[in-house]
């Protein structure tokens, strides 16, 4: 990555010292996209340059399998690798030199092929040099795939947070901010103001080192537009409550990207303390004893007894979910089969202590997004803890709190996850807060 970084920085320096050349290069790029638009409408280009045809089209599953070596794990370019919820592969179409990016959705996200094609076609109409443009789709059986221009020089997150020898120059940081703002402005003017999960991982660098905004974010992650962010740091509070993107939430997320650019540091989750961010050593205080008598759940959490917590969550079932969802009868009938079947499979696996399978099925339920269940988040949080993954466990416990702000279980699960992260003072505080909420609930029930 160091070589890629250096070449990109060199190009930035050249642009600053030769603004005339930069203007000419930008003009050529704009003309290339103009030629594409004319060609896709049946016109002809200037005939002097070969313009790669990026017109929007349908691909067969066989074509994309061949391009990605049958979706080989070696072709995965998603930041989280095989753990990403919707995998992205790189590939090369047969008889063509160009590389493509292929995003593969989970089967439950888009059960209706017509809705998927309509959404993809809408995004496919966007064409701009500031975008990694969508060039096609595949809708074959249960498969739902998007095809976009491939950006070979990694993401802003990698260049900004994981640099090896030299971080991004200020000139490039300003260029990123400007180009992404231009991309969002263009899409808003074209009737596409919503961008899902805008963050530093969505900013890509093309072959010439120019930043571009991934077109995948303009595509809803599921048929109803509900989508939970993969990173809580970039999401506004109202988005966590209802899972819906608004123009205002896009502005909020763009602001967090600007903070990343200014600071050169990844925005941490809210549980990370200030002294850790500043690198100031601090002696860990002795955890305080609980200020209130603890329930069985509280006792289990204070001991970090995951087996006991599992038994309690199995026994509690879903009774605390009442009132957290307001669905019409039509929504129930349309979503019931695939969504509740995924949750049922997760419940069986959770009961049988097959926690990895439970995570997979609960994730399918959450990805559909029509029904928001704090219990599912709490159960998946425990599954992550039992799989020795405290970070996503804490994230799920925080999501459960966002859905149900006064739910003691959400706070209890956060206390266990924080303790697993060796944040014992915060874990004790969270345990006391959970006990207070439980005491308040018991008083109200009398």
C-alpha positions in Angstrom: 0.0 0.0 0.0 3.0 2.3 0.6 3.8 2.5 -3.1 0.2 3.2 -4.0 0.1 5.9 -1.4 3.3 7.5 -2.6 2.1 7.6 -6.2 -1.2 9.1 -5.2 0.5 11.8 -3.2 2.9 12.6 -6.0 0.0 13.2 -8.4 -1.5 15.5 -5.8 1.7 17.5 -5.7 1.8 17.7 -9.5 -1.7 19.1 -9.5 -0.9 21.8 -7.0 2.1 23.0 -9.0 0.5 22.7 -12.4 -3.2 23.8 -12.0 -3.5 24.2 -15.8 -2.8 20.6 -16.5 -5.2 19.6 -13.7 -8.0 21.6 -15.3 -7.3 20.0 -18.7 -7.4 16.6 -17.1 -10.7 17.3 -15.4 -12.1 18.6 -18.7 -11.1 15.4 -20.5 -12.7 13.4 -17.8 -16.0 15.3 -18.0 -15.9 14.9 -21.8 -15.4 11.2 -21.5 -18.5 10.9 -19.4 -20.3 13.1 -21.9 -19.2 10.8 -24.7 -20.5 7.8 -22.8 -23.9 9.5 -22.3 -24.2 10.2 -26.1 -23.1 6.6 -27.0 -25.6 5.1 -24.6 -28.3 7.2 -26.2 -27.4 6.0 -29.7 -25.1 8.9 -30.7 -21.4 8.7 -31.5 -18.4 9.9 -29.7 -15.6 12.1 -31.1 -13.9 9.1 -32.6 -10.5 10.2 -31.4 -10.5 8.3 -28.1 -11.6 4.8 -27.1 -14.3 5.4 -24.4 -15.0 2.4 -22.3 -18.7 1.5 -22.5 -20.2 1.8 -19.0 -23.8 1.8 -20.1 -26.2 0.2 -17.6 -27.1 -3.4 -18.5 -28.2 -6.8 -17.2 -25.5 -9.4 -16.6 -26.0 -13.2 -16.4 -25.0 -15.1 -13.3 -22.7 -17.2 -15.5 -20.9 -14.0 -16.7 -20.3 -12.8 -13.1 -19.2 -16.3 -11.9 -16.7 -16.4 -14.7 -15.5 -12.8 -13.9 -15.0 -13.6 -10.2 -13.7 -17.1 -10.5 -16.9 -18.5 -9.2 -17.0 -15.9 -6.4 -13.7 -17.0 -5.0 -12.8 -15.7 -1.6 -9.5 -14.5 -3.1 -11.5 -11.9 -5.1 -13.3 -10.4 -2.0 -12.5 -6.7 -1.6 -15.0 -5.9 1.2 -13.3 -4.2 4.1 -14.5 -6.8 6.5 -13.6 -9.7 4.2 -15.9 -12.7 4.4 -17.5 -11.3 7.5 -19.1 -8.3 5.6 -22.9 -8.5 5.5 -23.0 -7.9 1.7 -19.8 -9.2 0.1 -18.1 -7.2 -2.7 -15.9 -9.0 -5.2 -13.6 -7.7 -7.9 -13.7 -9.4 -11.3 -12.8 -9.2 -14.9 -15.4 -9.7 -17.7 -14.4 -12.2 -20.4 -12.9 -10.7 -23.5 -12.6 -7.3 -21.8 -9.7 -5.6 -20.1 -11.7 -3.7 -17.5 -12.2 -4.8 -13.9 -15.6 -4.6 -12.2 -16.8 -4.6 -8.6 -19.7 -7.0 -7.8 -21.8 -6.6 -4.7 -23.8 -9.7 -3.5 -26.9 -9.2 -1.4 -28.3 -11.7 1.1 -31.2 -13.6 -0.3 -33.7 -12.2 2.2 -32.9 -8.5 1.4 -34.7 -8.4 -1.9 -37.2 -11.3 -2.3 -39.1 -9.5 -5.0 -37.0 -9.4 -8.2 -39.1 -6.6 -9.8 -38.4 -4.2 -6.8 -34.7 -5.0 -7.0 -34.5 -4.3 -10.7 -36.4 -1.1 -10.4 -34.1 0.1 -7.6 -30.9 -0.9 -9.4 -32.2 0.8 -12.7 -32.8 4.0 -10.8 -29.3 4.1 -9.4 -27.9 3.0 -12.8 -29.1 6.2 -14.4 -26.6 8.2 -12.4 -23.4 9.0 -14.3 -20.8 11.4 -12.9 -16.9 11.4 -12.7 -17.2 11.8 -9.0 -19.0 8.4 -8.7 -17.9 4.8 -8.9 -20.8 4.3 -11.3 -23.2 1.4 -11.3 -23.0 -0.4 -14.7 -25.3 -3.3 -14.2 -27.1 -5.9 -12.2 -28.0 -9.6 -12.1 -31.3 -11.0 -10.9 -31.2 -14.7 -11.3 -33.2 -17.0 -9.1 -32.3 -16.1 -5.5 -29.2 -14.2 -6.5 -29.3 -10.3 -6.3 -26.1 -8.7 -7.5 -24.9 -5.2 -8.5 -22.0 -4.5 -10.9 -20.0 -1.2 -10.7 -16.8 0.4 -11.9 -13.9 -1.1 -10.0 -11.7 1.3 -8.1 -8.2 -0.2 -7.6 -6.6 2.2 -5.1 -8.4 1.2 -1.9 -10.7 3.3 0.3 -10.3 6.6 2.2 -10.4 4.6 5.4 -7.3 2.6 4.5 -5.3 5.6 3.3 -6.4 7.7 6.3 -6.3 5.3 9.2 -4.0 2.5 8.1 -1.2 4.3 6.4 2.3 2.8 6.6 4.8 5.6 6.0 3.0 8.9 5.3 -0.6 10.0 5.7 -2.7 11.8 3.1 -1.6 15.4 2.3 -3.9 18.2 3.1 -4.4 18.9 -0.6 -5.9 15.5 -1.1 -8.0 15.7 2.1 -9.6 18.9 0.7 -10.0 17.2 -2.7 -11.9 14.3 -1.1 -14.2 16.7 0.8 -14.9 18.7 -2.4 -15.4 15.7 -4.7 -17.7 13.8 -2.3 -19.8 17.0 -1.8 -20.0 17.4 -5.6 -21.1 13.7 -6.0 -23.8 14.1 -3.3 -25.0 17.4 -4.9 -25.2 15.9 -8.3 -27.2 12.9 -7.1 -29.5 15.1 -5.1 -30.2 17.2 -8.2 -31.0 14.0 -10.0 -33.6 13.0 -7.5 -31.4 10.6 -5.5 -30.7 12.6 -2.2 -30.4 9.5 0.1 -27.1 7.7 0.7 -27.0 4.7 3.0 -24.2 4.3 5.4 -21.9 7.1 4.3 -18.5 6.8 5.8 -14.8 6.7 5.0 -15.1 3.2 3.6 -17.5 4.4 0.9 -14.9 6.8 -0.6 -12.8 5.0 -3.2 -9.8 6.0 -5.2 -9.7 5.3 -9.0 -6.8 4.4 -11.2 -5.6 8.0 -11.4 -5.8 8.4 -7.6 -9.0 10.6 -7.7 -11.5 10.1 -4.9 -15.0 8.8 -5.9 -18.1 8.0 -4.0 -19.3 4.4 -4.2 -22.6 4.0 -6.0 -23.6 1.1 -3.8 -24.7 3.5 -1.1 -27.4 4.9 -3.3 -29.0 1.5 -3.4 -31.2 0.6 -0.5 -29.9 -2.4 1.4 -33.4 -4.0 1.5 -36.8 -3.6 -0.2 -38.3 -1.3 2.4 -35.3 1.0 2.8 -34.5 0.1 6.4 -30.9 -0.5 7.0 -28.8 -0.6 10.1 -25.4 1.1 9.8 -22.3 -1.1 10.0 -20.6 1.7 12.1 -22.4 3.4 14.9 -20.0 6.3 14.9 -21.3 7.6 11.6 -25.0 7.3 12.3 -27.3 10.1 13.7 -29.5 9.1 16.7 -32.8 9.1 14.8 -31.4 6.7 12.3 -30.6 4.2 15.0 -34.2 4.4 16.3 -36.1 3.8 13.1 -33.4 2.5 10.6 -34.4 5.0 7.9 -32.1 7.3 6.0 -33.2 10.9 5.5 -31.5 13.8 3.7 -30.6 15.2 7.1 -28.9 12.0 8.2 -26.8 12.0 5.0 -25.6 15.5 6.0 -24.8 14.3 9.5 -22.8 11.3 8.1 -21.0 13.6 5.6 -20.0 15.8 8.6 -18.4 12.7 10.3 -16.4 12.0 7.2 -15.2 15.6 7.4 -14.1 15.1 11.0 -12.2 12.0 9.8 -10.4 14.1 7.2 -9.6 16.9 9.7 -8.3 14.6 12.4 -6.8 11.8 10.4 -8.3 9.5 13.0 -11.2 7.1 12.9 -14.2 8.3 14.9 -14.3 5.9 17.8 -17.5 4.4 19.3 -18.9 6.5 22.1 -17.7 4.1 24.8 -14.0 4.8 24.2 -12.8 7.2 26.9 -11.0 10.4 26.1 -7.7 9.4 27.8 -7.5 6.4 25.5 -7.9 8.6 22.4 -5.2 11.0 23.7 -2.9 8.1 24.7 -2.7 9.3 28.3 -1.9 6.6 30.8 -4.5 6.1 33.5 -4.6 3.8 36.4 -7.8 1.7 36.4 -10.0 2.5 39.4 -11.3 -0.3 41.5 -14.9 -1.1 40.2 -17.5 0.1 42.6 -19.8 -2.3 44.2 -23.4 -2.4 43.0 -25.5 0.4 44.7 -28.7 -1.6 44.5 -29.7 -5.3 45.0 -29.3 -7.1 41.7 -31.8 -9.4 40.0 -30.9 -12.8 38.7 -29.9 -11.1 35.4 -27.8 -8.5 37.2 -26.0 -11.1 39.3 -25.2 -13.1 36.2 -23.9 -10.1 34.4 -21.8 -9.0 37.4 -20.2 -12.4 37.4 -19.9 -12.4 33.6 -21.7 -15.8 33.8 -22.6 -16.1 30.1 -24.2 -19.5 30.6 -26.6 -18.1 33.2 -27.3 -15.1 30.9 -28.2 -17.5 28.1 -30.6 -19.4 30.3 -32.3 -16.1 31.3 -32.7 -14.8 27.8 -34.1 -18.2 26.6 -36.7 -18.1 29.5 -37.6 -14.4 28.9 -38.3 -15.1 25.2 -39.8 -12.0 23.4 -42.1 -10.6 26.1 -40.0 -7.4 26.3 -40.4 -6.7 22.6 -44.1 -5.7 23.0 -44.7 -2.1 21.9 -41.4 -1.7 20.0 -42.9 -2.3 16.6 -45.9 -0.7 14.8 -46.6 -2.6 11.7 -49.7 -2.6 9.5 -51.5 -5.8 8.8 -50.3 -5.6 5.2 -46.7 -5.3 6.3 -47.1 -8.3 8.6 -48.5 -10.5 5.8 -45.8 -9.4 3.3 -42.8 -9.8 5.6 -44.0 -12.7 7.8 -42.6 -15.7 6.0 -38.9 -14.9 5.3 -38.3 -12.5 8.2 -39.9 -14.6 11.0 -38.5 -17.8 9.6 -35.0 -16.4 9.9 -35.7 -15.4 13.5 -37.2 -18.8 14.3 -34.1 -20.5 12.9 -32.0 -18.2 15.0 -34.0 -19.0 18.1 -33.6 -22.7 17.6 -29.8 -22.3 17.2 -29.7 -20.0 20.2 -31.6 -22.5 22.4 -29.3 -25.3 21.2 -26.2 -23.2 21.8 -25.1 -23.2 18.2 -24.1 -19.5 18.5 -22.5 -19.0 15.1 -25.6 -20.2 13.3 -27.7 -18.0 15.6 -25.6 -15.0 14.6 -26.1 -15.8 10.9 -29.9 -16.2 11.2 -30.4 -13.2 13.5 -28.4 -11.1 11.0 -30.8 -12.1 8.2 -33.7 -11.0 10.4 -32.0 -7.7 11.2 -30.9 -7.1 7.6 -34.5 -7.2 6.3 -35.2 -4.5 8.8 -39.0 -4.3 8.8 -39.4 -5.5 12.4 -36.9 -4.1 15.0 -36.4 -6.4 17.9 -34.3 -5.4 21.0 -34.4 -9.1 22.1 -32.8 -10.2 18.9 -30.0 -7.6 19.4 -29.5 -8.8 23.0 -29.4 -12.4 21.9 -27.0 -11.7 19.1 -24.9 -9.7 21.5 -24.6 -12.7 23.8 -23.8 -14.9 20.8 -20.9 -12.6 20.0 -19.7 -12.7 23.6 -19.7 -16.5 23.5 -17.7 -16.4 20.3 -15.2 -14.0 21.9 -16.2 -11.0 19.9 -16.8 -8.2 22.5 -16.8 -5.3 20.1 -19.8 -6.4 18.0 -21.4 -7.6 21.2 -21.2 -4.1 22.6 -22.5 -2.6 19.4 -25.6 -4.9 19.4 -26.3 -4.1 23.1 -26.2 -0.4 22.2 -28.5 -1.0 19.3 -31.0 -2.7 21.7 -30.8 0.4 23.9 -31.6 2.7 20.9 -34.7 0.6 20.1 -35.8 0.4 23.8 -34.1 3.2 25.7 -35.2 2.1 29.2 -34.7 -1.7 28.8 -32.5 -3.0 31.7 -31.3 -6.0 29.6 -29.7 -3.7 27.1 -27.7 -2.0 29.8 -26.8 -5.4 31.4 -25.5 -6.7 28.1 -23.4 -3.5 27.7 -21.9 -4.0 31.1 -20.8 -7.5 30.3 -19.3 -6.4 26.9 -17.5 -3.5 28.5 -16.0 -5.8 31.2 -14.8 -8.2 28.4 -13.1 -5.1 26.9 -11.4 -4.5 30.3 -13.3 -1.3 30.8 -14.3 -2.3 34.3 -15.3 1.1 35.7 -17.7 1.7 32.8 -19.0 -1.8 33.2 -19.8 -1.2 36.9 -21.5 2.1 36.0 -23.6 0.4 33.4 -24.5 -2.4 35.8 -25.7 0.1 38.3 -27.7 2.0 35.7 -29.4 -1.3 34.6 -30.2 -2.1 38.2 -31.8 1.3 38.7 -33.9 0.9 35.6 -35.0 -2.5 36.8 -36.0 -1.1 40.2 -37.9 1.6 38.5 -39.8 -0.9 36.4 -40.7 -3.0 39.5 -42.0 0.0 41.3 -44.2 0.9 38.3 -45.6 -2.6 38.2 -46.9 -2.5 41.8 
